Amino acid sequence: MYRDSVTARILTISLITALLLVSGGSALALADDLLRRDFMPTGASIDSNPVGGLSRADAATRVEEKVKGALLAPATVRFRDRSFDLDPAGYVRVDVEGMLDAALAPRTDAPLYARVLARVTGAPVGTEVKTAMKIDEAKLGAWIATIEPQVAQPAVDASLSVTTGMLRVIPEIKGAAIDTTAAPKALLAGLLEGSKDIALPVRAIEPSLTLATMGKTIFVKLRTRKLYLYQGDQLEKEYGVAIGTPGYPTPRGEFKIINKRKYPTWSNPGSAWAASMPSYIGPGPGNPLGTRALYLDTPGIRIHGTSKDYSIGTAASHGCMRMHRWDVEDLFERVPLGTRVIIVS
């Protein structure tokens, strides 16, 4: 009887002691948990910046410096050799408090026993928190519009000019304009990534006339009695010609071919020099126009053949440009209607 009483007392004392220890431990655990509630869980990071074990205030300082500060640092937007300063602070809002809440969530959302266990064992329970930010796309679009006049470049057509008595073909230049679809996306992506050097997407503006579409040009230099045929900016062929006499000079200027005739008929122009000639001469050896004639858009002026081969290289015609039969037949096949003809001294 006595032994049973002793045993019962020992068990009772042990149970009371255990309850006291458990209740006391729980109180201590709870107190510790409350004290550590605003400390980041082990293993937590924000935008790859470790914050585990830091107080919320210290973590906020680190995020302000490493994350927000980096994202809001000035950026450069580039187009060719131009650059434009972009201040992200005017368009970007970084949610520091939201990121801190997300980093703390594994601690605040876990039950007490899990928090205590993690605290005791030091197990990494924190997670990687991505950057939380918002960009005012309307303001960003307005900024793009402000630099558009500095970026826009009109296209320049290929052109012809005569310098130092020779034809110069000037290549086209493509224009440029901001790509209003791709540019906002590129700047948005750059700001989200924290890039400080962003290429500005632009679209090319094609010129109306290029070297490839320019076609043929006939260039006649009267002083040297030469006719040059160009394809775009490439000299395709060179021919000798006879030009007008001082009394009937070949006109200078820019013209175009408006008609082409094989075995043309010559019609008397009614000029004094043709007073003794018939009203017309049909195709054949005696035809002054030879076997081919290219008619210019100025009265009575042609590029044509001749049977007077000895006159090529001299001033012998009544304003037209004569060519050897084989040369004019070759040229005739190479040039279409509308071909430019430029005649200079």
KEKE-3310 file (N, C-alpha, C; in steps of 0.2 Angstrom, whole numbers, plus 5000, padded with zeros to 4 digits):
npx = (5004:5009:5020:5013:5008:5019:5024:5013:5014:5026:5024:5014:5021:5031:5023:5017:5029:5033:5022:5024:5036:5033:5023:5030:5040:5033:5028:5040:5044:5034:5035:5048:5045:5037:5045:5054:5046:5046:5058:5067:5064:5076:5086:5079:5077:5077:5075:5087:5095:5101:5092:5089:5087:5088:5081:5065:5066:5080:5081:5073:5081:5091:5084:5080:5092:5099:5089:5078:5085:5094:5085:5079:5089:5097:5094:5100:5094:5097:5100:5107:5119:5115:5109:5098:5093:5084:5074:5070:5063:5052:5043:5042:5036:5042:5038:5042:5037:5028:5036:5044:5034:5030:5042:5042:5031:5033:5036:5026:5014:5016:5012:5014:5022:5029:5036:5044:5051:5059:5066:5074:5081:5087:5084:5083:5069:5065:5060:5064:5060:5053:5055:5044:5035:5028:5025:5021:5014:5008:5014:5026:5025:5022:5034:5042:5036:5041:5054:5053:5054:5068:5073:5067:5070:5069:5067:5078:5078:5087:5097:5102:5116:5126:5143:5158:5157:5153:5142:5135:5129:5119:5117:5102:5095:5090:5076:5071:5061:5053:5048:5033:5026:5035:5045:5039:5037:5051:5057:5049:5053:5066:5066:5060:5070:5080:5089:5102:5106:5098:5092:5084:5070:5068:5059:5063:5062:5058:5065:5057:5064:5077:5094:5093:5080:5081:5084:5088:5100:5104:5118:5125:5139:5143:5155:5165:5159:5153:5142:5135:5129:5120:5116:5107:5119:5130:5141:5136:5139:5148:5148:5152:5147:5139:5136:5126:5128:5137:5127:5115:5113:5115:5102:5104:5101:5088:5080:5068:5065:5053:5048:5051:5058:5060:5068:5064:5054:5059:5053:5051:5055:5052:5062:5074:5086:5081:5074:5076:5074:5064:5047:5046:5056:5057:5061:5077:5093:5095:5089:5090:5089:5094:5094:5088:5079:5078:5066:5066:5058:5057:5055:5059:5072:5082:5090:5099:5103:5116:5121:5133:5146:5158:5156:5154:5159:5161:5154:5141:5127:5109:5106:5102:5108:5119:5123:5134:5128:5128:5130:5119:5109:5112:5111:5097:5091:5094:5088:5072:5056:5054:5066:5079:5087:5101:5109:5124:5136)
npy = (4994:5006:5007:5009:5021:5030:5028:5034:5047:5051:5050:5059:5071:5071:5073:5085:5093:5091:5097:5110:5113:5112:5122:5133:5133:5134:5147:5154:5151:5157:5170:5173:5171:5181:5192:5190:5192:5202:5199:5194:5178:5164:5162:5170:5181:5196:5200:5194:5198:5194:5194:5187:5184:5198:5212:5220:5233:5235:5226:5234:5245:5239:5235:5247:5252:5243:5237:5246:5258:5255:5252:5264:5272:5284:5281:5277:5280:5275:5279:5276:5288:5295:5300:5299:5305:5296:5296:5285:5287:5295:5287:5275:5265:5257:5244:5243:5240:5230:5220:5217:5212:5200:5193:5191:5183:5168:5166:5173:5167:5154:5141:5142:5131:5127:5139:5140:5128:5130:5141:5136:5126:5132:5131:5135:5143:5154:5162:5167:5183:5191:5207:5219:5230:5245:5252:5267:5267:5276:5289:5285:5283:5296:5302:5296:5302:5315:5314:5311:5320:5323:5311:5307:5305:5310:5301:5301:5303:5294:5303:5314:5323:5336:5338:5346:5345:5331:5317:5314:5302:5301:5291:5285:5288:5280:5284:5287:5283:5283:5267:5265:5254:5244:5252:5257:5244:5239:5249:5247:5234:5236:5244:5236:5226:5233:5239:5250:5255:5257:5251:5261:5256:5258:5261:5259:5271:5270:5276:5284:5283:5274:5268:5256:5256:5267:5266:5268:5281:5293:5302:5316:5323:5338:5344:5334:5326:5314:5301:5294:5280:5276:5264:5265:5270:5265:5265:5260:5260:5268:5280:5287:5303:5314:5331:5346:5360:5376:5385:5378:5373:5359:5357:5361:5353:5344:5330:5318:5302:5300:5293:5279:5273:5261:5260:5274:5287:5301:5318:5333:5348:5360:5370:5383:5377:5365:5368:5364:5351:5336:5333:5322:5308:5291:5275:5269:5269:5283:5290:5303:5299:5287:5270:5269:5279:5289:5299:5315:5324:5337:5349:5342:5336:5323:5307:5298:5287:5288:5289:5295:5292:5298:5310:5308:5313:5326:5343:5343:5342:5347:5350:5338:5322:5312:5295:5281:5268:5255:5258:5266:5256:5247:5255:5258:5246:5245:5255:5261:5268:5284:5286:5296:5310:5318:5333:5341:5355)
npz = (5000:5004:4995:4983:4985:4986:4973:4965:4969:4964:4950:4949:4953:4943:4931:4934:4934:4920:4914:4918:4912:4899:4897:4901:4891:4880:4882:4881:4868:4861:4865:4859:4846:4844:4846:4835:4824:4814:4807:4793:4786:4786:4772:4764:4750:4739:4723:4720:4730:4746:4761:4772:4789:4792:4800:4797:4794:4791:4780:4772:4770:4763:4751:4746:4742:4734:4725:4722:4720:4710:4700:4697:4693:4682:4664:4647:4631:4615:4598:4583:4581:4591:4608:4622:4637:4650:4664:4675:4686:4684:4678:4684:4697:4712:4722:4737:4750:4747:4742:4753:4762:4755:4756:4769:4771:4771:4785:4792:4788:4792:4804:4822:4827:4816:4814:4825:4825:4813:4817:4828:4822:4811:4798:4780:4776:4768:4753:4736:4731:4718:4708:4712:4703:4695:4679:4672:4658:4649:4652:4648:4634:4631:4633:4623:4612:4613:4609:4596:4586:4585:4581:4569:4552:4536:4521:4507:4490:4477:4466:4452:4447:4439:4440:4438:4424:4422:4424:4440:4450:4464:4478:4486:4502:4516:4526:4543:4557:4573:4579:4583:4588:4593:4600:4613:4619:4620:4628:4639:4643:4645:4656:4665:4667:4672:4664:4658:4646:4632:4617:4604:4596:4578:4563:4546:4533:4517:4502:4488:4476:4470:4468:4462:4456:4448:4435:4417:4411:4399:4396:4388:4383:4376:4372:4371:4362:4366:4371:4385:4393:4407:4419:4433:4444:4437:4424:4409:4395:4382:4369:4353:4346:4334:4334:4335:4324:4326:4321:4322:4336:4347:4359:4377:4393:4402:4397:4390:4383:4371:4361:4350:4335:4323:4307:4303:4296:4288:4290:4283:4291:4288:4289:4285:4281:4275:4264:4251:4251:4250:4255:4263:4268:4265:4274:4271:4262:4259:4270:4282:4295:4297:4303:4315:4327:4341:4349:4357:4370:4365:4352:4336:4340:4340:4344:4333:4319:4306:4289:4286:4292:4294:4300:4313:4329:4327:4325:4316:4313:4313:4326:4331:4338:4331:4327:4324:4313:4319:4332:4336:4334:4344:4355:4355:4358:4371:4379:4387:4383:4391:4396:4404:4397:4398:4393:4392:4391)
capx = (5000:5014:5024:5009:5007:5025:5024:5008:5016:5032:5021:5011:5026:5034:5018:5017:5035:5032:5017:5027:5041:5030:5020:5035:5044:5028:5028:5046:5044:5029:5039:5053:5042:5034:5051:5057:5041:5048:5064:5066:5066:5082:5086:5075:5081:5073:5078:5093:5098:5100:5089:5087:5089:5088:5075:5061:5069:5087:5079:5070:5086:5095:5080:5080:5098:5101:5084:5074:5090:5097:5080:5077:5095:5096:5095:5102:5091:5101:5098:5112:5125:5112:5107:5093:5093:5078:5074:5065:5059:5046:5038:5042:5035:5044:5034:5046:5033:5025:5042:5045:5028:5031:5048:5041:5026:5034:5036:5020:5009:5017:5010:5019:5027:5034:5041:5048:5056:5063:5070:5078:5085:5090:5082:5081:5062:5063:5060:5066:5055:5054:5054:5037:5036:5023:5027:5016:5015:5005:5019:5032:5023:5022:5041:5044:5034:5045:5060:5052:5057:5075:5074:5064:5074:5066:5071:5081:5078:5093:5097:5108:5119:5132:5148:5164:5156:5152:5136:5136:5123:5119:5113:5097:5097:5084:5074:5070:5055:5052:5043:5028:5024:5041:5048:5036:5039:5058:5058:5046:5057:5073:5065:5059:5076:5085:5094:5104:5108:5092:5092:5078:5068:5065:5058:5066:5057:5061:5064:5053:5068:5083:5098:5090:5074:5082:5084:5093:5101:5108:5121:5128:5144:5144:5162:5169:5155:5152:5136:5136:5123:5121:5111:5108:5126:5135:5142:5135:5142:5150:5147:5154:5141:5140:5132:5123:5133:5136:5121:5110:5116:5111:5100:5107:5096:5086:5074:5067:5064:5045:5046:5057:5056:5064:5068:5060:5053:5060:5048:5054:5053:5051:5067:5078:5091:5078:5070:5077:5073:5057:5043:5048:5060:5055:5066:5082:5100:5096:5086:5095:5089:5097:5089:5084:5078:5075:5064:5066:5052:5058:5054:5064:5078:5082:5096:5098:5109:5117:5126:5139:5150:5164:5154:5154:5164:5161:5148:5139:5120:5105:5103:5101:5114:5120:5127:5135:5122:5128:5129:5112:5105:5114:5108:5090:5088:5095:5084:5065:5053:5054:5073:5081:5093:5104:5114:5128:5141)
capy = (5000:5012:5008:5012:5028:5033:5028:5038:5053:5052:5051:5066:5076:5071:5076:5092:5096:5091:5102:5117:5114:5113:5128:5138:5132:5137:5154:5157:5151:5162:5177:5173:5172:5188:5196:5189:5192:5206:5198:5190:5171:5162:5160:5175:5186:5200:5202:5191:5201:5191:5198:5182:5186:5205:5215:5223:5240:5234:5224:5239:5249:5235:5235:5254:5254:5238:5236:5252:5263:5252:5252:5271:5276:5286:5276:5280:5277:5276:5279:5278:5291:5300:5297:5302:5303:5294:5296:5280:5289:5298:5282:5268:5264:5251:5243:5240:5237:5224:5215:5215:5208:5194:5190:5189:5178:5161:5166:5175:5163:5147:5140:5143:5126:5127:5145:5138:5123:5134:5146:5132:5122:5137:5128:5140:5143:5160:5162:5172:5187:5195:5214:5222:5237:5246:5257:5271:5267:5282:5294:5283:5285:5303:5304:5294:5307:5321:5313:5309:5325:5322:5304:5307:5307:5309:5297:5305:5299:5294:5309:5315:5330:5337:5342:5346:5342:5324:5315:5311:5299:5301:5286:5286:5288:5278:5288:5283:5285:5278:5261:5266:5248:5241:5256:5256:5237:5239:5253:5244:5228:5238:5247:5231:5223:5238:5241:5257:5257:5254:5253:5263:5253:5262:5258:5262:5274:5268:5282:5283:5282:5271:5266:5250:5258:5273:5264:5271:5288:5295:5308:5318:5329:5340:5346:5329:5323:5308:5299:5289:5276:5273:5260:5268:5273:5261:5267:5254:5260:5274:5280:5293:5306:5320:5336:5351:5365:5382:5388:5374:5369:5354:5360:5358:5352:5337:5328:5311:5299:5299:5289:5275:5271:5257:5262:5279:5291:5308:5323:5340:5352:5367:5375:5385:5372:5359:5370:5361:5344:5333:5334:5317:5303:5285:5271:5267:5272:5290:5293:5306:5297:5280:5264:5270:5285:5290:5305:5318:5328:5344:5348:5341:5334:5315:5303:5294:5285:5291:5285:5299:5290:5303:5316:5306:5316:5333:5347:5343:5341:5352:5350:5331:5319:5307:5290:5276:5263:5249:5261:5268:5250:5244:5259:5257:5240:5246:5260:5261:5275:5288:5286:5302:5312:5325:5336:5347:5357)
capz = (5000:5005:4989:4978:4986:4983:4965:4963:4971:4960:4944:4949:4953:4936:4926:4935:4931:4913:4911:4919:4907:4892:4897:4901:4885:4875:4883:4879:4861:4859:4866:4854:4839:4843:4845:4828:4819:4809:4804:4787:4787:4784:4765:4760:4745:4735:4717:4721:4736:4752:4766:4777:4796:4793:4802:4791:4793:4788:4774:4768:4768:4757:4745:4743:4739:4729:4720:4720:4718:4704:4695:4696:4691:4675:4659:4641:4626:4610:4591:4579:4585:4596:4614:4625:4644:4652:4671:4676:4692:4682:4675:4687:4704:4714:4728:4742:4755:4744:4742:4760:4764:4751:4759:4776:4771:4774:4792:4795:4786:4794:4810:4827:4828:4811:4815:4831:4822:4809:4821:4832:4817:4806:4791:4776:4773:4764:4746:4731:4729:4712:4709:4711:4701:4690:4674:4669:4650:4646:4652:4644:4627:4630:4633:4617:4607:4614:4606:4589:4581:4585:4578:4563:4547:4530:4516:4502:4484:4473:4461:4447:4447:4435:4443:4434:4417:4422:4428:4446:4453:4471:4480:4490:4509:4519:4532:4550:4562:4579:4578:4588:4591:4596:4605:4620:4622:4621:4634:4645:4645:4648:4663:4670:4668:4675:4659:4658:4639:4628:4610:4602:4589:4573:4557:4540:4528:4510:4497:4482:4470:4472:4462:4459:4452:4444:4428:4413:4410:4394:4397:4382:4384:4369:4371:4369:4357:4368:4374:4390:4395:4414:4423:4440:4445:4434:4417:4405:4388:4379:4361:4350:4342:4331:4338:4331:4322:4329:4319:4324:4341:4351:4366:4383:4398:4404:4392:4390:4376:4371:4355:4347:4329:4318:4300:4303:4290:4289:4288:4282:4296:4285:4291:4279:4278:4272:4259:4244:4252:4249:4261:4268:4265:4268:4276:4266:4263:4259:4275:4286:4302:4297:4304:4321:4330:4348:4349:4363:4371:4363:4345:4331:4342:4341:4344:4327:4315:4300:4284:4286:4298:4295:4304:4321:4333:4324:4325:4309:4312:4314:4332:4333:4339:4326:4329:4319:4313:4324:4339:4338:4335:4350:4360:4354:4362:4378:4383:4386:4383:4397:4398:4405:4393:4401:4389:4395:4386)
cpx = (5004:5018:5019:5008:5013:5025:5019:5011:5022:5029:5018:5016:5029:5029:5017:5023:5035:5028:5020:5032:5038:5027:5025:5039:5039:5028:5034:5046:5039:5032:5044:5051:5039:5040:5054:5052:5042:5055:5063:5068:5073:5081:5082:5079:5076:5077:5085:5098:5096:5097:5087:5091:5089:5081:5071:5064:5076:5086:5077:5076:5090:5091:5080:5086:5100:5096:5081:5079:5093:5091:5078:5083:5094:5098:5097:5098:5095:5098:5103:5118:5121:5110:5103:5093:5085:5078:5069:5060:5052:5041:5038:5041:5037:5041:5038:5043:5030:5030:5044:5040:5029:5037:5047:5035:5027:5034:5029:5014:5010:5014:5015:5024:5032:5039:5046:5054:5061:5068:5075:5083:5089:5089:5080:5074:5060:5063:5063:5060:5057:5053:5047:5037:5030:5026:5021:5017:5013:5011:5025:5031:5024:5030:5044:5042:5038:5051:5059:5055:5064:5077:5072:5069:5070:5070:5073:5081:5085:5092:5103:5110:5125:5137:5154:5163:5154:5146:5138:5129:5124:5115:5108:5099:5090:5083:5073:5064:5055:5047:5039:5025:5029:5044:5045:5038:5046:5060:5055:5050:5063:5072:5064:5065:5081:5090:5096:5106:5103:5093:5085:5076:5065:5063:5061:5060:5061:5060:5060:5058:5075:5088:5096:5084:5075:5082:5089:5094:5106:5111:5126:5132:5146:5151:5166:5166:5155:5145:5137:5130:5124:5115:5112:5115:5131:5135:5141:5139:5143:5150:5150:5148:5144:5135:5130:5129:5132:5129:5115:5112:5112:5109:5103:5101:5094:5080:5073:5065:5056:5043:5052:5054:5062:5063:5063:5059:5055:5055:5052:5051:5051:5056:5070:5082:5088:5073:5070:5076:5066:5053:5044:5052:5059:5062:5071:5088:5100:5092:5091:5095:5092:5092:5086:5084:5075:5073:5063:5060:5054:5058:5060:5071:5077:5090:5095:5104:5110:5122:5132:5143:5156:5162:5154:5160:5165:5154:5145:5131:5116:5102:5103:5108:5114:5125:5129:5129:5122:5128:5122:5107:5106:5110:5100:5087:5089:5091:5077:5063:5053:5061:5075:5087:5095:5110:5118:5133:5147)
cpy = (5006:5013:5011:5019:5032:5033:5033:5045:5055:5053:5057:5071:5077:5074:5083:5096:5096:5096:5109:5118:5116:5120:5134:5138:5136:5145:5157:5157:5156:5169:5178:5174:5179:5193:5196:5190:5196:5205:5193:5183:5169:5160:5165:5179:5190:5202:5200:5194:5198:5196:5193:5184:5194:5207:5218:5229:5239:5231:5229:5244:5246:5236:5241:5255:5249:5237:5242:5257:5261:5253:5260:5275:5278:5281:5280:5277:5279:5275:5281:5281:5296:5296:5302:5300:5301:5293:5291:5283:5292:5294:5276:5269:5258:5250:5239:5237:5230:5218:5212:5210:5201:5190:5187:5184:5171:5161:5168:5171:5156:5147:5141:5138:5126:5133:5143:5133:5126:5138:5142:5128:5126:5135:5134:5139:5149:5158:5168:5176:5191:5203:5215:5229:5238:5252:5261:5272:5273:5288:5292:5284:5292:5306:5302:5299:5313:5320:5312:5314:5325:5316:5304:5309:5306:5305:5302:5301:5299:5300:5309:5322:5330:5341:5341:5343:5335:5323:5312:5308:5298:5296:5288:5285:5286:5283:5284:5286:5280:5273:5262:5260:5245:5245:5256:5250:5237:5243:5250:5238:5231:5241:5241:5227:5227:5240:5248:5259:5253:5256:5255:5260:5258:5258:5262:5265:5273:5274:5280:5281:5280:5270:5260:5251:5264:5272:5267:5278:5289:5301:5310:5324:5332:5342:5340:5324:5315:5307:5293:5286:5274:5269:5261:5272:5270:5263:5260:5254:5267:5274:5287:5296:5312:5325:5341:5356:5371:5386:5384:5370:5364:5357:5357:5358:5345:5336:5321:5308:5297:5295:5285:5273:5267:5259:5268:5283:5298:5313:5330:5345:5359:5372:5377:5380:5366:5362:5367:5353:5342:5334:5328:5312:5296:5281:5269:5270:5280:5293:5296:5303:5290:5275:5264:5277:5285:5298:5308:5322:5336:5344:5347:5338:5326:5313:5298:5292:5289:5287:5289:5298:5295:5309:5314:5309:5323:5336:5347:5342:5347:5352:5343:5328:5312:5301:5285:5271:5258:5252:5262:5261:5247:5248:5258:5252:5241:5250:5260:5268:5278:5288:5294:5304:5318:5327:5342:5349:5353)
cpz = (5000:4998:4983:4979:4984:4976:4962:4964:4966:4953:4944:4949:4946:4931:4927:4932:4924:4910:4912:4914:4900:4892:4897:4894:4879:4875:4880:4871:4858:4859:4861:4848:4838:4842:4838:4822:4813:4806:4799:4788:4784:4776:4761:4756:4741:4729:4718:4726:4742:4757:4772:4784:4797:4796:4796:4789:4789:4781:4769:4765:4762:4751:4742:4739:4733:4724:4718:4717:4711:4698:4693:4694:4684:4670:4652:4635:4619:4603:4587:4583:4590:4602:4618:4633:4646:4660:4673:4682:4690:4679:4679:4695:4707:4721:4733:4747:4753:4744:4749:4763:4761:4754:4766:4776:4773:4782:4795:4794:4789:4801:4815:4827:4823:4811:4820:4828:4818:4812:4825:4827:4812:4799:4787:4773:4769:4757:4742:4729:4723:4713:4708:4709:4695:4685:4672:4661:4647:4646:4648:4637:4626:4629:4626:4611:4608:4610:4598:4584:4580:4582:4571:4557:4540:4525:4510:4496:4481:4468:4457:4448:4442:4438:4438:4427:4417:4426:4434:4449:4460:4474:4485:4497:4512:4525:4538:4554:4567:4577:4584:4591:4595:4601:4612:4623:4624:4627:4640:4647:4648:4655:4668:4672:4671:4670:4659:4651:4635:4621:4608:4596:4584:4567:4551:4536:4521:4506:4491:4476:4473:4466:4458:4454:4448:4437:4424:4413:4404:4396:4391:4384:4377:4367:4369:4364:4359:4371:4379:4392:4402:4415:4430:4440:4441:4426:4413:4398:4386:4372:4359:4346:4338:4334:4333:4329:4326:4327:4321:4330:4345:4358:4372:4388:4399:4400:4394:4384:4376:4365:4353:4340:4325:4311:4300:4297:4292:4287:4288:4287:4294:4287:4284:4276:4274:4266:4253:4245:4251:4255:4266:4264:4269:4270:4270:4267:4263:4265:4280:4293:4303:4299:4310:4323:4337:4348:4356:4364:4370:4355:4340:4333:4343:4342:4338:4324:4309:4295:4283:4292:4299:4299:4311:4324:4331:4326:4318:4308:4313:4321:4335:4335:4335:4329:4323:4319:4318:4331:4341:4338:4341:4356:4360:4358:4369:4382:4381:4385:4390:4400:4399:4400:4396:4396:4392:4390:4386)
residu = (MET:TYR:ARG:ASP:SER:VAL:THR:ALA:ARG:ILE:LEU:THR:ILE:SER:LEU:ILE:THR:ALA:LEU:LEU:LEU:VAL:SER:GLY:GLY:SER:ALA:LEU:ALA:LEU:ALA:ASP:ASP:LEU:LEU:ARG:ARG:ASP:PHE:MET:PRO:THR:GLY:ALA:SER:ILE:ASP:SER:ASN:PRO:VAL:GLY:GLY:LEU:SER:ARG:ALA:ASP:ALA:ALA:THR:ARG:VAL:GLU:GLU:LYS:VAL:LYS:GLY:ALA:LEU:LEU:ALA:PRO:ALA:THR:VAL:ARG:PHE:ARG:ASP:ARG:SER:PHE:ASP:LEU:ASP:PRO:ALA:GLY:TYR:VAL:ARG:VAL:ASP:VAL:GLU:GLY:MET:LEU:ASP:ALA:ALA:LEU:ALA:PRO:ARG:THR:ASP:ALA:PRO:LEU:TYR:ALA:ARG:VAL:LEU:ALA:ARG:VAL:THR:GLY:ALA:PRO:VAL:GLY:THR:GLU:VAL:LYS:THR:ALA:MET:LYS:ILE:ASP:GLU:ALA:LYS:LEU:GLY:ALA:TRP:ILE:ALA:THR:ILE:GLU:PRO:GLN:VAL:ALA:GLN:PRO:ALA:VAL:ASP:ALA:SER:LEU:SER:VAL:THR:THR:GLY:MET:LEU:ARG:VAL:ILE:PRO:GLU:ILE:LYS:GLY:ALA:ALA:ILE:ASP:THR:THR:ALA:ALA:PRO:LYS:ALA:LEU:LEU:ALA:GLY:LEU:LEU:GLU:GLY:SER:LYS:ASP:ILE:ALA:LEU:PRO:VAL:ARG:ALA:ILE:GLU:PRO:SER:LEU:THR:LEU:ALA:THR:MET:GLY:LYS:THR:ILE:PHE:VAL:LYS:LEU:ARG:THR:ARG:LYS:LEU:TYR:LEU:TYR:GLN:GLY:ASP:GLN:LEU:GLU:LYS:GLU:TYR:GLY:VAL:ALA:ILE:GLY:THR:PRO:GLY:TYR:PRO:THR:PRO:ARG:GLY:GLU:PHE:LYS:ILE:ILE:ASN:LYS:ARG:LYS:TYR:PRO:THR:TRP:SER:ASN:PRO:GLY:SER:ALA:TRP:ALA:ALA:SER:MET:PRO:SER:TYR:ILE:GLY:PRO:GLY:PRO:GLY:ASN:PRO:LEU:GLY:THR:ARG:ALA:LEU:TYR:LEU:ASP:THR:PRO:GLY:ILE:ARG:ILE:HIS:GLY:THR:SER:LYS:ASP:TYR:SER:ILE:GLY:THR:ALA:ALA:SER:HIS:GLY:CYS:MET:ARG:MET:HIS:ARG:TRP:ASP:VAL:GLU:ASP:LEU:PHE:GLU:ARG:VAL:PRO:LEU:GLY:THR:ARG:VAL:ILE:ILE:VAL:SER)
# end
